[in-house]
Amino acid sequence: MANSISNGFGFATWTSFIEESQIRALLKYKVKYYFAGGKPGIIPTDIFADILGNLSAKYKENPKLALEDLNYGPTGGESWFLKTLAKRLCDVRGIPIDCETEWEHVSITNGSQQAIYALLDTLIDPGDVIITPSPAYLGFLGPAEKLGARVITIPTDLDGIIPEDVENAVEVAKKRFGKCPDLIYVVPDSDNPKGTTLPMKRRQALFDIAEANEILLIEDAAYAEIQFKKNPKPIKTLDKDNSRVAYLGTSSKEAAVLRVGYSVLPSNVRDQVLKDKGYLDLCTTTLVQRILDEYYRKHIDEAMRVGIPRYKERYEAMAKAIDESFPAGVRTDPTGGFFIWWQSEDKKFVAKKFLETTGIPNDIIYVPGTPFYPQSGHRLTKDNKDVRPSLPEDNTMRLGFSYAPPEVISEGIERLGNLLSKELG
């Protein structure tokens, strides 16, 4: 039933219970110490300037090419770009895809966020069950709850989601809700929000659970390229016949925020996702694909060689400042990505309130941990035999080290630590 409002318009029911994305809300603030959204602060602008300059010259010489690149294109992406992405996914990430004959298994969306939404939109009906880590990426939780899913959250430790509890949740869902979960969602490499990375043993266990119960496993690999050391292979490498894992990547972290996501999905899932995308935006801009095609064919390795050590410096600056200035609590120790997760020892501490009353007035922004828990989800009971309402851990925060340079991070985190110490005694 739509929500009625005074001027006569009726809004859909979800608008009354799904809150605005905390990331979207915080993007409007301009502060000196920005530790909120995962904004990449190391973008190879010189490379993109060269690409754009070269394209400009090509278009002047070849107006027909310009006309094609400034026009509508296939919903799933241009073939030449999909072939480029397929080659990288095969050569660098080990995805079992023949880049010469199976490049059509790759498709693109406007950001991996659109892929997440389209997957949920095509697979989830109200009452369907989804398993996620706790905490989990809020850009997944929001659409899942909007579409009426029952979200069961699984405990995480410093190695990420715990497979034994996933297995327990599958059995509980069958008994409690009368159905097997439809999806398992995980960010295995330096996840958002905690920054943890799943060991290979856990990746194999998750795949085995999904395979045994015929569940689609969504592997969100947003940070797979931004790694300070070699990580385990993608879960998708275990999916030899492309039937169990939906693999999602994005240019936004490893190139620039041109809003292109790329995915390798089981064929029947891909068909429905692209049908959905056709109604969402018809197609992704061909010009953007042309720019990124040049980047992925010729420049990404050099960009990563330069950029990853600089991201590591930023992480190290943040970790050191937290350890030296924060009050009692626990932080994660990511091996890549953009974020550190910190939890106060004081369970009464409310990070959201502290941000509003103290952080923002002192030119500091981070993301409180609360939005990374579902608003109406479930968690396992202590005996793992049932579920109870999930609860956010208000004494947590996600701190992004990707945007600010090391000296600003050190200064800002020390300032935040002193304010927290004063607040928490």
N, C-alpha and C positions, 0 to 999 in steps of 0.2 A: 504494500500500500504506500502510495506517495505521501510525503510530508507536505501538508498545506501551510502556506505562509500568507501573511496579511495582504500582499498585493495580488493574490490570486494564482500565482505560480505554484505548481506542486513539484517538489524535489523528490528524487528517488530515496527510498528508505535508508540506503547505505550512508547518505550524506549526514544523517543525524547521529551515527555512531562511529564512523571512521574519521579519525582526526587528521588534520593536515600533517603531511610529512614533516618531521622535526628538522630534517636536512633542508627542505625547501623553506621552512620558516626562518632558519638561521642564515640562509644565504643573503638575506636582505641587509644584514649588519655589516658595517665596515669598521673593523677594529684593527689594532696594531698586532695583536697576538691571536692569529686565526688558527685554531686547532679543531675546527668543526668538520665540514664536509670534506670528502676525499678529493679535493682539487689537486690535480697534478701541478707541481711547482717547477718541474724540470721538463720542459717541452722543447724539442729541437727546432726552434723557430727559424734558424738559419737554413735547415734542410727544407722546411716547408716554404720558405721564401724562394729558394732555388726551384723547387717543384712548380710553384705557381708561376714563376718567371718563365720556365721552360714551356709550361702549358700555354701561357699567353702567346709565346712565339709560334707554337704549333698551331694554335687556333687561327692566327692571322694568315699562316701559310695554307691552312686546310680548313676553310669555313664549313665544309661538310662534317668534319669531325667535331667542330664546335657545335654545330646544329644538333648532332646526335647527343653530345655530352650535356647539352642544355635542354634536354627533352625528357619525356617520360621514358621509363624503362621497365624491364621485367620485375615483378613483385619480389622475387627471391634474390635478385641481384644479377649484374651483368656477368656473362660467362667468363670473360677474361679476368675479372676480379675474383670470381669463385675459384678459378684454376690457381691463381696466385695464393689465395688463402689455403687451398687444399694442399699445395706443395709445402707451405710452412708448417701446417698442422701435422703433416706426415713426417717431414724431415727433422723438425725441431722438437715437437711434442710427442712424436711417436704414435699419433692416432692411426689406427689401422684403416687407412683409406688410400686407394690407388689414385694419385692425383691426376693421372692421365685418363682414367676411365670412370672414376667415381666422384669427380669434382662436383657433380650435381647433388651429392649428399650434403654439401655445404650450402647454407643460405644466410642471407643477411637481414638485419632489422635495423630500425632507427634506435641504436643503443641496445645493450643487452637487457635494459629495463623493459623495452618493448617485447623482447623475446620471453621474458619472465611472464609478463602480463598475457601475451598471446597463448603461451603454454597453459596457464591457469584457466584462461577463458575457454579454451577448447577441450580441457580435460576435467574440469571441476564443475559439478552441480552442487547445490545446497545440500549439506549433510555429508558430503564426501570427506575423507580423512587424509590429512597430510602430516608427515613427520618432519620436524625441523630441529636443529640444535637449539639450545637455550643458553645464551641469547642468540638471535638470528638476524639476518639482514632485514631491516624494516621495509625496504622496497619489495621484498617478497611477502612479508607478513600482511602488509596493508591490502594488496590485491587479493590475497588468499581469503582474508576475512570479509572483504567486500563481496566476494563471490559466494560466500556462505559456507566455506570449508570449516571443518572441525580440525583445529591444529593441535597436535600432540607434541609438546616440547620435550627434548631429550637432554639430560645433563651433559655438560662438557667439562673437561679438565684442561690442562696445559697442552694436551695433544689433540684437543678438539672433541668431536662428538664420540660418545661411548657406544660401540656397536652392540654390546650385550643388552643395553637398555633399549636400543632400536628394536632388537629381536623381541624383547618383552612387550614393547609398545604395539608391535604387529599383532601379537596374540591377544593383548588387551582390547585392541580395536575390534577384532573379530567377535569377542565375547560381549563387549560393552555396547558397540554400535552396530553389530551384526554385519560387518563388512571389513574386508582387508583394506589397508591404506592404499590410496591411489598413487601417491607421490612420496618420495624422500628427497629432501632438498639439502644440499651441503655445498659449502665453499671450502674445498680441501686445502688450498694454498693460501696461507696468511689471511685467514678468513675475516670477513666483515661481520661483526665488529671486533672480535677479540684478537685477531692477528695470529691465531694458532694454525698449525699445519698438521694434517693427518699423516701419521706414519703409513707405510705401504701395507702393513698388516691390517690396519683398520680400513684402508681403502678396499682391500680384498674382501674383508668381512662384510662391508656395506654392500659391495657388489653381489656377494653370495646371498645375502638376505634378500636383496631386490630380485635376484634371479629365481630363488626358491619360491618366492611369493608372488611373482609376476607383477612387480611394482616398478614403475618408471622412476629411475634415479636421475635427478637433475644435478649435474656437476657444473656449478657456477665458477668458471676459471678466470674471473676478472683480474686476478693479481698474479697469474701463473708466470708471466714474463718478468714481473718485478720481484725477483728473488735474489737474495744475497749469497746463497749457496745452492747447489744442485738439490732439488727436491725429488721425492718419489715420483714415479710415472703417473700420468693422469689415470683416473678410474676408467676413463673411456678406452684406454689401451686394453682393458680386459674384455671389452665388448666386441668380440671378434666379428660377429655377424650384424652389428649395428641394430640391435633389437631392444636393448635394456637401458642405455644411458643417453640422456639429452645433454650434450656438451655445449656450454655457452662461453664465448670469449667476447672481448670488447676492445675497440681501438682507443677508447677514452683514457685508459691508464698507460698504454704502451706507445701511443702515437700522439694524438691530440684529441680534444673533446669535439670531434666532428660527428658524434652520435651515430656510430656504426657498430652494431654488434654482429658477431658471426657465430654460427652454430652448426653442429653436426647432430642431426636428430634421426631417430628411426623413421624410415620412409613414410609410414602411414601417419606418424605424428607430424612430420614435416609438411605433408600435404594439407593437413588441417590448420596448422599454424600459419602457413602462407595464405590460406583462404581467409583467416582472421586478419592477418596483416593487410590484405587487400581492402578490407573494410575500414581499417584503422588509418591507413595513409596511402594506399594504392601502390606506392613504390618509394624506394630510397633514392635520393638525388644522385644522378649519374655522375655529375661533376665531382661530388665528394668521393665516389668510388674511384674515379680516375686519379684523384690526388693520392688516395690511400694505396691504390694499386702500385703507383710509383714508389711510395714509401716502403711497402712490404717487399717489393722485388729488389730494391737497391740500397735501402738506408737503415732498416730497423736494427740490424746487428750492430752497426756502428753507434746508433742512437742508444741502444741498451748498454753497450760497452762503456759509454760515457755517463749515461744517466743513472744506472744502478748503483755504482759506488757513491754517487752524490746523494741518492736516497738513503743509502746506508749511513752516511755521515749524519744525516738529519735524524735518523732513528737513534743513532748512538748519542747524539746531543740530547735528545728527549729522554732516553733511558737514564743517562747519567744525571740529568737535572731532577728527574723524579726520585731517583735513589738518594740524592743528596738533600732534597728540600721537602718532600712530601711527608705527611704524618703516617702513622701505622696503617698499612694496607698491603695489597698484593697487586702486582702488575704482570702482564704477560710479556713474553720475550720473543717477539716475532722474528722470523727468518726472511722477511720480505714484506711486500704490501705497503699499506699506508697508515696502519693504526696500532696503537697500544691501548689495552683495556686496563683500567685501574679500578680496584674495589677497596673502599675504605673498611678498616677494621670495625669502625663504629656503624652498626646496623641501623642506627637512628638517623644517620646523615642522609639528607635528601639532595642529590646532586642538581636536580632541576631547580629547586628553590634557591640553592646557593648560586647557580648560574645567573638567575634573575636579579638577586639582591646584591651579589658581590662580584661575580665574574664579569658580566657585561659592563657594569659601572667602572670596572678597572681595566677596560679595553681588552678583555679576554673572552674568547668563545671556545667551548668544547661542546660535545653532544652528550647530554645526560643519558644514562643507560636504559632508562624506563621504556622508550619507544622500541627497543629491540626485543621486547617481550610482547606476545599477542595480547590484545585487549580482552579477548574472551576465549582464550585457549585452555588447554588441559596439560597436566603433568602427571607422571606416574605416582601412585602412592608408594610409601616406603617398602611395602611388601611386593611391589611390582605386579599386583593382581588387579588393579583398578586405576582409575584416573580421578584427579581432583582439579579444581580450578588452578590454572597457572598464576603465578604471582611475579610481578616485576621486582627486581632488586634495585631499589631506589638509590642505594649507596654506591653506584657504579657510574663510570663515565668512559666515553670513547675519545681518545686524544689522537688527532691526526697530525702526523709529522711530515706529510708530503708537500705542503704548500710553502711554509716559511723557511728561510735559510737557517743554517745551524745556529748562528749567533742570536737571531731573534727567538728561536726555539729555546735556547738556553736561558735567555733573559725572561721570556714569558712564562716558562714552566717554573722557574725559580720564584717568580712573582706569584704564580698560582699556588705553589707549594707553601709559601709563607702565609698567604691568605687562608689556605686550608688548615694550616697548623694553628693559626690564630682562632679559627672557627671551632676546631675540634680539640684544641687544648693539647 
